[in-house]
Amino acid sequence: MAAAATHFLASLTPEQRQQTSFAFNADERLHLMIKAMTEPQRKLARDLLRAGLSQRGYLTATSIMDLEAVLGEIERLQRERNPPRQGATTLVRDPEKYFFSIFGTPSPKDTWGWRVEGHHVSLNFTVVNGTLVAGSPSFFGSNPAEVRDGPKKGLRILGAEEDAARALLEALDASQREKATIEKVAPGDMVTMNKNDINPLSPAGLMADAMTAKQRDLLMKLIDAYAGAMAGDIAADRMARLRKAGLEKIAFAWAGPVDRGQKHYYRIQGPTFLVEYDNTQNDANHIHSVWRDFNGDFGRDLLREHVKSMPH
């Protein structure tokens, strides 16, 4: 990962580097878009993205970026049918409107981080002492959730995240499903939204210790739909943390109808992490999903360990 980031930075002009490279604790203000990169620079940016994600996660991220072209066409047709009022802002959908930022100096021994940000993609990586890597918050969205017309008809970029949850829900008996269902109406969006710091939500839903072995296997497959998007070491760390904290302490909660095509929401919460998913906008054809670590977002717990173990 450090090598990929170093190669990417080395390819930039001084002006581009000012838009990309920041002090580790800085709040970046300038950004370098993919659109402003040369083709060799774009390849190196993609190499960095590959370093943080699994092959599946990389395909998810790049497919979401490409989906902006589909969304742009959908919205163009909507404007033709229903012209916006005069002076209304028209959003520009652009598959190249994604930004890469690097914090600190990439090194196999030091502390640094990087981020890629844009519509429906927000990925954050923190490296401490060159070996400890945190990969949260990680956010993926998809609009449309299912492409219903055109050359990409049938495409469901985040289909696994919905299908795995439904497989678990359908495996529950009536009393378990009643316990798992926390609301008959899904919330309008994720409960935690885009907060930098989050705390565990109120306990709700069906606990894993109230599931059968088969149901727990389905729960773990659902969790893997999220953890498995990350590079192998990050995914393994996520799974090790939740196992250490106790699989039996994980809760699955659902809100909304169970029928496909209806607005729905679910979350998975354990002592160390929270997954949220909603599909409520655009007539239940617009997904938001996120993985949050209560102590590890932006590498906070790793940084605490670093400060304790190293003189400052």
C-alpha positions, 0 to 999 in steps of 0.5 A: 500500500505504501509503495502504491501511494508513493508511486502515485504521489511521485507521478503528480506535478507540484500543483497536483501534489498540493491538491492531494498531499496533506499533513496527517492531521489536516482537514484537506480543502483542495482536491485532485479529481480523477478527471484532472489526472493523466492516464498514467496517473489514473492507473496509479490511482487505481493501483492504490485503490486495489491495494486497499480493497479486495478484487470484489471491493475494487470492482464494486468501487469502480462500478459505482463510479461508472454508474454515475453515467447511467444516473446522469442519463436517467436524470436527463430524461427526467428533466426532459419529461418534467423540466425543472423550475427556472434557476434550479441547480442541476447536478452534474454526474461524472464518473471521473468526479472522485478525489484522492487525498493522502495524509502524511508521508507514505512509508512502510514504517510510519503513520499515514493515511489516504482517502478516496471520496465521491458520490456513493464512494467514501473509503478511508485507510490509516496505517500505523507503524507501517503495519497496522491498517484500519479501513473504516468508515467505508461507504458504498451507495448505488443509484439506481440499486438496479438498472432497469433500462439500457445496456446495463439493464439488470445490473445490481452493484450492491445486490449481494448486500441485499440478497444476503440479508434477505436470505437470513431474514427468510431463514428466521421463523415467525417469532425470530422475524418478529424480534428482528423487525424493529420498525414496520416503516424503514427510516429515511436514511442510515441512522448514523448518517455521516457523523465522524464519531458514533456510539453504539445504537440502542440494542435492538433486533435478534441476537446471534445467540438466539439463532440456529447454527444455519442462521448464524452461518447466514449472518456471517455471510452477510457480514462478509459481504461487507468485510470482504470488500476490503483487502485481505489483511483489513478483512481478517482484522475486522473478522478477528475483532468481532469474533474476539468481542463475541459472535453471540453479541451481534444483533441483526435488525430489520425495518420496513416490509419484507417484500422486494421493491419496498422501502427497507433498512437493516443493521448489524451491530456488535460490540466493536462495529456497526453495519447500516444499509438502507434502500428507501429513496427513489422508490426503493431503488437507491442504496446506502451502506456503511461499515463503522468501527466504534473505536477504529474509525479513521484508525483512532484505536490504532493511533492510541496504541501507537501513542502508548507504545512510542515516545512522543 
